[in-house]
């Protein structure tokens, strides 16, 4: 895991990495801006009969957008990077695993979009289902944070591994890879989830995660 992280960190200056980071950040920002505009419009319509409703709607939309960005950044960022993950994986394979690159297949855009949407749906759905448990564990002081970290490490490890495996294996073989790499996937997801909690570093986390997943996948195959 340390080797995968250091190799991925050392490739951050690669033009492909920089391009994917720029595109993913722009798209993520656009999604949250569009959501904020939609919230403002909806709240403004609901409060149309109130005097000063425009300012109130703007303030409410801003608060909800910031809160949503904090809660949903991981789901949106990973889904967005999933659209461009093929370029990251290919760049890592070109530098470190040329033999694997020769037999790789590019992931079709439709499949990439589907995987990204499925990833976001799993994250939001499972965390919503666990919301009562998170609330109940607040009394423990650390239980909520610990469970959140474990659940999202498991989810993220699967998503990142699938991004790489999809280039080399048919869809029906992914379940077998998940079973074989359960421990590595969890550690990968744990590292990625921890990176996503660090301000500023969380911007790089999805790209680093995709690169780390590439190293771990090919390390396992060797």
Beta strands, then each sheet from edge to edge (+ up, - down):
end
